[in-house]
Amino acid sequence: MSLSIECSLQLGLPLNNIFYYLLIGFATVLYYTHAYYIEIKRNPINLNDRTAWYLRNKKKIEGSQLLLTFLIAVISILLVNGLQPHFSKVNFKSWIILFATLLIGMAYYKQLHPFWGNWGLRNNGLLKPLIIGLVWAGTVSFSPVFFYDLSYPGLDKSLEPLTWLLFIKNWLFISILCILFDIKDYANDANQQLKTWVVQFGLKKTLYWVIYPMTILSILAYWIFAIRQEFSLFSILFNSIPYVLLITVCTFMHQRKSILYYLAIIDGLMLVKAVCGITGMLGN
């Protein structure tokens, strides 16, 4: 939700309807909770702090999923009812991109499509973080602009180069966090012969050959975007803080940490990025 707000502010667009942000927030929570909950119900052997919490709070989780599903359905009906007259006015390419992102997200967890067979994009270790980053970037960098196009038909802001430059910046940043998150599962992935970046190349090579180059590309994409948007020096420097923190975090990845540490790093850096982006734009 916060990254979607950052996207609109950096592109100089007005914020979307509150129902849009509620839909994005509820859908994100439901997606991850449902997929992980189904996984541990089928295979509760791999116990860790997060799995144990899910098992202890089984009834509460099931209740929250029903509530979130109901809220998402109601909000979706309200949005469709209000914006349906504008559907035909949005560029067909934008619709294709939106539905492609949704399909990729569905295909990631095999638990979400049990009738399609025992496969999922998650099973490809090298593509996995890039796919997660792609879906996240589509959600927080493309969908808010798409919703703007629905609200103000005829502008097609979702297809402009600056929108896609912002998309690439977020795609790289989130993919980096996902690769770092795979470090916690190194031993388990290696035993299951899942060739993640860390399993394939080792921690040191992954950091120097993958993480650091991707970080440089991501911040370069942001700087080019910022210069094109004529951001102030304060805004550019403030928005660069998450990248400094990302490099700092990488220096501590040589020591094994708990799963809660990795969850805090992933979610924490994404939140810091959004807060820095929003704050930087307020001071632009």
VEXDREN-2710 file (C-alpha; in Angstrom, 1 decimal):
% VEXDREN-2710
k/r/px/py/pz
1/MET/0.0/0.0/0.0
2/SER/2.7/2.5/1.0
3/LEU/4.8/1.7/-2.1
4/SER/1.8/2.4/-4.3
5/ILE/1.4/5.8/-2.6
6/GLU/5.2/6.4/-3.2
7/CYS/4.7/5.5/-6.9
8/SER/1.9/8.0/-7.4
9/LEU/3.8/10.8/-5.6
10/GLN/7.0/10.2/-7.6
11/LEU/5.1/10.3/-10.9
12/GLY/3.3/13.5/-9.8
13/LEU/-0.2/11.8/-9.9
14/PRO/-3.0/12.4/-7.4
15/LEU/-3.5/9.6/-4.9
16/ASN/-6.1/7.0/-5.8
17/ASN/-9.4/6.3/-4.1
18/ILE/-9.1/4.9/-0.6
19/PHE/-10.9/1.7/-1.7
20/TYR/-8.0/1.0/-4.2
21/TYR/-5.5/1.0/-1.3
22/LEU/-7.7/-1.1/0.9
23/LEU/-8.1/-3.6/-2.0
24/ILE/-4.3/-3.8/-2.5
25/GLY/-3.6/-4.2/1.2
26/PHE/-6.3/-6.8/1.9
27/ALA/-5.4/-8.8/-1.3
28/THR/-1.7/-8.9/-0.3
29/VAL/-2.4/-10.2/3.2
30/LEU/-4.9/-12.8/1.9
31/TYR/-2.6/-14.0/-0.9
32/TYR/0.5/-14.7/1.3
33/THR/-1.5/-15.9/4.3
34/HIS/-3.6/-18.4/2.3
35/ALA/-0.7/-19.7/0.2
36/TYR/1.6/-20.3/3.3
37/TYR/-1.3/-21.7/5.4
38/ILE/-2.2/-24.3/2.7
39/GLU/1.5/-25.2/2.4
40/ILE/2.0/-25.9/6.1
41/LYS/-1.4/-27.8/6.4
42/ARG/-0.1/-30.2/3.7
43/ASN/3.4/-30.4/5.0
44/PRO/3.8/-29.4/8.6
45/ILE/7.1/-31.2/9.0
46/ASN/9.4/-28.2/8.3
47/LEU/8.8/-26.5/11.6
48/ASN/10.1/-23.0/12.3
49/ASP/8.9/-19.9/14.3
50/ARG/6.5/-18.9/11.5
51/THR/5.1/-22.4/11.0
52/ALA/4.6/-22.9/14.7
53/TRP/2.7/-19.6/14.9
54/TYR/0.4/-20.5/12.0
55/LEU/-0.4/-23.9/13.6
56/ARG/-1.2/-22.3/17.0
57/ASN/-3.5/-19.7/15.4
58/LYS/-5.2/-21.9/12.9
59/LYS/-8.8/-20.9/13.7
60/LYS/-8.0/-17.2/13.8
61/ILE/-6.2/-17.4/10.4
62/GLU/-9.2/-19.2/8.8
63/GLY/-11.5/-16.6/10.2
64/SER/-9.4/-13.7/9.0
65/GLN/-9.2/-15.3/5.5
66/LEU/-13.0/-15.4/5.3
67/LEU/-13.3/-11.8/6.5
68/LEU/-10.6/-10.6/4.0
69/THR/-12.3/-12.5/1.1
70/PHE/-15.6/-10.9/2.0
71/LEU/-14.1/-7.4/2.2
72/ILE/-12.2/-7.9/-1.1
73/ALA/-15.4/-9.0/-2.8
74/VAL/-17.4/-6.0/-1.6
75/ILE/-14.7/-3.5/-2.5
76/SER/-14.2/-5.0/-5.9
77/ILE/-18.0/-4.8/-6.6
78/LEU/-18.0/-1.1/-5.6
79/LEU/-14.9/-0.3/-7.7
80/VAL/-16.2/-2.2/-10.8
81/ASN/-19.7/-0.6/-10.4
82/GLY/-18.1/2.9/-10.3
83/LEU/-15.5/2.5/-13.0
84/GLN/-17.1/0.1/-15.4
85/PRO/-18.1/2.9/-17.9
86/HIS/-14.3/3.7/-18.3
87/PHE/-13.2/0.1/-19.0
88/SER/-13.3/0.4/-22.8
89/LYS/-11.4/3.8/-22.7
90/VAL/-8.2/2.3/-21.2
91/ASN/-5.6/1.1/-23.7
92/PHE/-5.9/-2.7/-24.4
93/LYS/-2.1/-3.1/-23.8
94/SER/-2.6/-1.9/-20.2
95/TRP/-5.3/-4.6/-19.6
96/ILE/-3.0/-7.3/-21.0
97/ILE/-0.2/-6.2/-18.6
98/LEU/-2.6/-6.2/-15.6
99/PHE/-4.0/-9.6/-16.3
100/ALA/-0.5/-11.0/-17.1
101/THR/0.7/-9.8/-13.7
102/LEU/-2.3/-11.5/-12.0
103/LEU/-1.8/-14.8/-13.8
104/ILE/1.9/-14.8/-12.9
105/GLY/1.0/-14.2/-9.3
106/MET/-1.5/-17.1/-9.4
107/ALA/1.0/-19.4/-11.0
108/TYR/3.7/-18.8/-8.4
109/TYR/2.2/-21.0/-5.7
110/LYS/1.0/-24.4/-6.9
111/GLN/-1.4/-24.3/-3.8
112/LEU/-3.4/-21.6/-5.5
113/HIS/-4.1/-23.7/-8.6
114/PRO/-4.6/-27.3/-7.4
115/PHE/-6.4/-28.3/-10.6
116/TRP/-3.6/-27.3/-12.9
117/GLY/-1.2/-30.0/-11.8
118/ASN/1.7/-30.2/-9.3
119/TRP/3.8/-27.3/-10.6
120/GLY/4.5/-23.7/-9.7
121/LEU/6.8/-20.9/-10.8
122/ARG/8.2/-21.0/-7.2
123/ASN/10.0/-24.3/-8.1
124/ASN/12.5/-22.5/-10.3
125/GLY/15.1/-21.3/-7.8
126/LEU/16.8/-18.8/-10.1
127/LEU/13.6/-17.3/-11.5
128/LYS/11.8/-17.3/-8.2
129/PRO/13.0/-13.9/-6.8
130/LEU/12.7/-12.2/-10.2
131/ILE/9.1/-13.4/-10.5
132/ILE/8.3/-12.2/-7.0
133/GLY/9.9/-8.9/-7.8
134/LEU/8.0/-8.7/-11.1
135/VAL/4.6/-9.3/-9.4
136/TRP/5.3/-6.9/-6.6
137/ALA/6.5/-4.2/-9.0
138/GLY/3.4/-4.7/-11.1
139/THR/1.3/-4.3/-8.0
140/VAL/2.9/-1.2/-6.5
141/SER/4.3/0.5/-9.7
142/PHE/1.9/-0.4/-12.5
143/SER/-1.5/-1.0/-10.9
144/PRO/-1.8/2.4/-9.2
145/VAL/-1.1/4.1/-12.5
146/PHE/-3.6/1.8/-14.2
147/PHE/-6.2/2.7/-11.7
148/TYR/-5.4/6.4/-12.4
149/ASP/-6.0/5.7/-16.1
150/LEU/-9.4/4.2/-15.2
151/SER/-10.3/7.2/-13.1
152/TYR/-9.0/9.7/-15.8
153/PRO/-9.5/7.8/-19.1
154/GLY/-7.6/8.8/-22.2
155/LEU/-4.3/9.7/-20.6
156/ASP/-2.6/6.2/-20.7
157/LYS/0.0/7.1/-18.0
158/SER/0.5/3.4/-17.4
159/LEU/2.3/3.0/-20.8
160/GLU/4.6/6.0/-20.4
161/PRO/8.4/5.4/-20.2
162/LEU/8.7/7.1/-16.8
163/THR/6.2/4.6/-15.4
164/TRP/8.3/1.7/-16.7
165/LEU/11.5/3.2/-15.4
166/LEU/9.9/3.3/-11.9
167/PHE/8.7/-0.3/-12.5
168/ILE/12.3/-1.5/-13.3
169/LYS/13.7/0.3/-10.3
170/ASN/11.2/-1.4/-7.9
171/TRP/11.5/-4.7/-9.7
172/LEU/15.2/-4.8/-9.1
173/PHE/15.0/-3.6/-5.5
174/ILE/12.4/-6.2/-4.5
175/SER/14.1/-9.0/-6.4
176/ILE/17.3/-8.3/-4.4
177/LEU/15.4/-8.6/-1.1
178/CYS/14.0/-11.9/-2.3
179/ILE/17.4/-13.3/-3.2
180/LEU/18.7/-12.2/0.3
181/PHE/15.6/-14.0/1.8
182/ASP/16.6/-17.2/0.1
183/ILE/19.8/-17.3/2.3
184/LYS/17.7/-18.5/5.3
185/ASP/16.6/-21.6/3.2
186/TYR/20.1/-22.4/1.9
187/ALA/20.4/-25.8/3.6
188/ASN/16.8/-26.9/2.9
189/ASP/16.9/-25.8/-0.7
190/ALA/20.2/-27.6/-1.3
191/ASN/18.7/-30.8/0.2
192/GLN/15.7/-30.5/-2.1
193/GLN/18.0/-29.7/-5.1
194/LEU/16.3/-26.3/-5.6
195/LYS/18.9/-24.3/-7.4
196/THR/18.5/-20.8/-5.9
197/TRP/21.1/-18.2/-6.5
198/VAL/22.8/-18.9/-3.1
199/VAL/22.7/-22.7/-3.7
200/GLN/24.0/-22.4/-7.3
201/PHE/26.8/-19.9/-6.7
202/GLY/27.4/-19.7/-3.0
203/LEU/26.8/-16.7/-0.7
204/LYS/29.9/-14.7/-1.6
205/LYS/29.5/-14.9/-5.4
206/THR/25.8/-14.2/-5.1
207/LEU/26.5/-11.0/-3.2
208/TYR/29.3/-9.8/-5.5
209/TRP/28.0/-11.0/-8.8
210/VAL/24.3/-10.6/-8.4
211/ILE/23.2/-8.5/-5.4
212/TYR/25.6/-5.6/-5.8
213/PRO/25.3/-5.2/-9.6
214/MET/21.5/-5.3/-9.3
215/THR/21.6/-2.7/-6.5
216/ILE/23.7/-0.4/-8.7
217/LEU/21.3/-0.9/-11.7
218/SER/18.3/-0.2/-9.4
219/ILE/19.7/3.1/-8.0
220/LEU/20.8/4.2/-11.5
221/ALA/17.3/3.6/-12.7
222/TYR/16.0/5.8/-9.8
223/TRP/18.6/8.6/-10.5
224/ILE/17.7/8.7/-14.2
225/PHE/14.0/8.8/-13.2
226/ALA/14.6/11.5/-10.6
227/ILE/16.6/13.7/-13.0
228/ARG/13.9/13.3/-15.7
229/GLN/11.3/14.3/-13.0
230/GLU/13.5/17.2/-11.9
231/PHE/13.6/16.1/-8.2
232/SER/15.4/18.3/-5.7
233/LEU/18.8/17.2/-4.3
234/PHE/17.2/16.6/-1.0
235/SER/14.6/14.2/-2.5
236/ILE/17.3/12.3/-4.5
237/LEU/19.5/11.8/-1.5
238/PHE/16.6/10.9/0.8
239/ASN/15.3/8.3/-1.7
240/SER/18.9/6.8/-1.8
241/ILE/18.8/5.9/1.9
242/PRO/17.2/2.5/1.3
243/TYR/20.0/1.5/-1.0
244/VAL/22.6/2.4/1.6
245/LEU/20.8/0.3/4.1
246/LEU/20.5/-2.5/1.6
247/ILE/24.3/-2.6/1.1
248/THR/24.8/-2.4/4.9
249/VAL/22.4/-5.4/5.4
250/CYS/24.4/-7.4/2.8
251/THR/27.6/-7.1/4.9
252/PHE/25.9/-8.9/7.7
253/MET/24.5/-11.8/5.6
254/HIS/27.6/-13.9/6.2
255/GLN/26.2/-14.9/9.6
256/ARG/23.1/-17.2/9.8
257/LYS/20.1/-15.5/11.4
258/SER/16.6/-16.6/12.5
259/ILE/13.7/-16.6/10.1
260/LEU/12.2/-13.6/12.0
261/TYR/15.3/-11.6/11.3
262/TYR/15.0/-12.2/7.5
263/LEU/11.2/-11.4/7.6
264/ALA/12.1/-8.1/9.4
265/ILE/14.7/-7.3/6.9
266/ILE/12.5/-7.9/3.9
267/ASP/9.4/-6.1/5.2
268/GLY/11.5/-3.5/7.0
269/LEU/13.5/-2.4/4.0
270/MET/10.4/-2.3/1.8
271/LEU/8.7/-0.1/4.4
272/VAL/11.8/2.1/4.8
273/LYS/11.9/2.5/1.0
274/ALA/8.3/3.6/0.9
275/VAL/8.7/6.0/3.8
276/CYS/11.8/7.6/2.3
277/GLY/10.1/7.9/-1.1
278/ILE/7.0/9.6/0.4
279/THR/9.0/11.8/2.7
280/GLY/11.4/12.7/0.0
281/MET/8.6/13.8/-2.3
282/LEU/7.0/15.9/0.4
283/GLY/10.3/17.8/0.6
284/ASN/10.7/18.1/-3.1
END
